[in-house]
Amino acid sequence: MRPGVPVLLAKILRYRPQIVCFVGKDIWREVQFVLAAAERRKAGGKKGPQAAAAGWDAPRPWKVVHPSDGKGRVRQTYFWAVSSTSGLCRDTVSPII
């Protein structure tokens, strides 16, 4: 899934939807990984205590702020993740032996 995330993000920047909803935590984790890696690159690759001080460990909402559309408006795309209802996506519990 990870190689497809930059393609998805490019489409989001092009079409500027107000909300993008990810169904299932697996795809959201991949998108979040790519976004967090981009933020770390912008921040100079902070890790460890510096990253924690900068808020890297805290959960936070993600959004994309698009440049002005020429009419003085700035649009934002918010990301939302919901649980999958598919039985194929259920977590399995290993028996304890």
Phi, psi and omega in degrees: 000325187302319180298337180276348184297315179300325177295315178299315180296324177296321178293322178297318178293327181285313187267343175054054176291157178283325182222139171239123182250124177262128180261107181109143184282337183295312180292322179298320179300320180293316178296315180297321178299314181294317179295318179294322178296321177295320178296320179296321178298318179295327183271009179083022176072035180299139177219169174065218184301326178296318180294319179297321179294330180276359177092016182292329184275347183276135175295142181210154178287150177251144174204161175244128175260119182274151175298161180304144180270013179090352179251015179082004180258144173244125180259153179231146173248122178262142178259138181226139177237134179234160178289147176279144177263000182289137175292339179286344183259009183288151175280142177253148179250125178284136178291144177271123181250000000 
